[in-house]
Amino acid sequence: MILVALTGGIGSGKSSVCARLEAKGAVIVDSDGLIKELQAPGAPLFVAMVDHFGPGIVAADGTLDRQAVADIVFADEAQLAALNGLAHPAVRAESVRRVKEHEHTDRVVVMDIPLLVETQREHLDRYRAIIVVDLPVEAAVQRLMAHRGFTEEDARNRIANQASRDERLEVADMVVDNSGAPEDLDAEIERVWPLLTALPHGNPKPE
């Protein structure tokens, strides 16, 4: 396999990039998708979060109230650190398990990790390449407001609690510019895909 990591700030369009890479034949290991599975009612991570943050983060239907969690953690650095301490080890373990399913194949395996720079800066050498999905902060704010219903304050708070645009670009081996129209993103994927498939096979730093 060719193991690469993909990251980008909230609102950058990582999901759109991953969908296009998957259409090309890549295997996507989606950290956000995994955490939603791991936070299902009754799952160990769900129970741990309720124990820490209290029953106020449980919605009326018994599922996790993600906005309630966001309201807590994005206004309090200590609570955000607590959430990361609960969630990241669980997501990491499940991600490793899913990657290993493909380690003896010739597939491009893309680990979609929104907080790559924040949580794995010292371990980036485990990937053959780091892909950063990039666009200006103001464009991300507008997209979050237009397409995800965020208030401007909420959008800016979430962006401020992530690594900066410059910090992500510092670690990038490949940059996907997603500041334009969908057809521009298609062209970016056509440019990047041959670069990915030309990378050496095998995990450069096995677990």
N, C-alpha and C positions, 0 to 999 in steps of 0.2 A: 504494500500500500504506500501511498504518498500522503503523509499526515501533515496537514496545514491548519493554521488557526485563522479565524476571521473575527474581526472586532470592529467597533464603531460606536459612536455616541448614540444615545437615545434619539430617535427621529432621523437617523442617518439612512435608513432603508436596508438594514442588514437582511431582513426577511425577503425583500425583493431580490437582492443579490443571491441569497441562498437558493431561492426558487429557480433562478436562471442557471445556477451552477448544477443543481440537481437535475434539471432538464438536460444538461450536457453529459450527465452520467456520474456526477459526484455523489458520495454518501454524506449526508448532513447529520451531524450530531449537535442538536440544538439545546443549548443550556437552558434557555427560557422555557422551552417545551418540557425539558426534563424536570425543571423545578416545579412546574404546574402539576406534573404527575406525582412528584414526591410530596406535594402539599395537598393531596387529595384527603378528604375527611377520613380520619382514623389512621393515616400513614404516620410513621414515627416523626417525620419533620413537622407535620401539621400539629401533632400533639405537643412537640417541644416548643413550637411557636406560641401556641395557646397558653402553655404553662408560663412562658416568659412574658408575653405581651398582654395576656388576659383575655377573657371571653368577648371583649369588645371587638376583636378582629374576626369573629365568626358571624357570618351573615345569617339572615333569618332561615335560609334553606339548609344551614349546616355547613356550607362551604366557606372557604377562606374569603374574607372581605378584603380584597387587595388594596382598595382605596384607603381603607382604615389603616392597614399596615403602612402604606405610603405616607399617610398623614402623620404617623408617629415617627417613622425613621428618617424622613427627609427634612424634619425640623429638629433633629437631635442626633448629633454625630455618635454619641455613645450607643444609642439605640440602633443606629445603622450598623455600627460595628458588631453589635450583638446579633443582629439578623444575619450578617455575613458569616459570623462564626458558627451559626447554626446551619445555614443553607449551603455554603460553599463546600464543606467536606462531603456532604451527601451528594451534591451534584457532581463533584469531582469523581467520586467512587463509581457512580453510575455511568459517567462519561467514559471512564477507563474501560469499564466492562463492555460497553458498546463498541468502542474502538477496536478492542481485541478481537471482536468477531470478524474483522476485516484485515487483520494484520498479515495474513498469508495470501492476500489477493493483490491484484494490480490496480485497485480502485484509488481514486483521489478521495480521501476522507477529510472533510472540512469540519472542524470543531468551531461552532458558532458560539463565541464567548464574549458577551457584551463588556464584562469587567476584566478582560484579559490583562490590561496594563495595571489595573489596581490590585489584582490578586496573583498574577503569575510573572511579574516582571523579572524575577530571578530564575525563571524556568523556561524562558522563551526558546532555549536551544533544544527543547524536546520536539519542536516542529520544524519541518523542512522550510516553511516560509510563513510569514505573518502578512495577512491581507487586511488592510484598513479601508473600510468604507467611509468616505470623507465627503463632507459638505460644510459650508459656513454655518456657524452657530445660529445666526439669524434665520437662515433657511430652515434649520431644524426646528426652531421655535415655531415658525409659521406652519410647518407641516404637522407638528404635534397639536396645535390649536385647530387646524382645519380638518385633519383626518382622524384624530383620536379624542377630540373633545376636551383637551387640556385647557385650563386657564393659562394665561401668559405667566403668571407667578409660579404655578405648578411646573410648567415646562422649564422655566429658568432654574428653579430649585433643583429639579432632577438633573439637568445638565451640569449645574454647579457642583453636584455631589459625585460626578464622575471625573475621570481623568480629562485633562484639557485636550483640545484638538491637537496642539503642538506635541503633547506627550505621546499621543497615539502615533502621530506621523513619525516621531523619532524612532519607533521600533518597526516601522513598516518595511517589508521587502517589496510589497506590491500595494499600490493605492488604486482603489476603484472610485472614480469621481462620480458621485450620485447627485450632483447639484443641478442636473438638467432634466430633460424630458425622458419618459420611458424608453424611447428609441435610442437616446444617447446612452442609457444604461445598457441596452442590448449591445451596442457597439463596444462598450467597456468590457463586457463579458467575453465577447469575441476576441478582444485583444489579450485578455488575461488567461483564458483557458489554455491556449497552447503553452504558455509559460508554466502553468501548473503541471500539465501532463509531461513536460520535459524535465521536471525535478527528479532527483534520485529516489528510488524506492527504498522502503525500510524506514523504521523509526530511528532518527539520529541519536536519540537518547532513550532507550526502552525504559519502561516503568520498573 
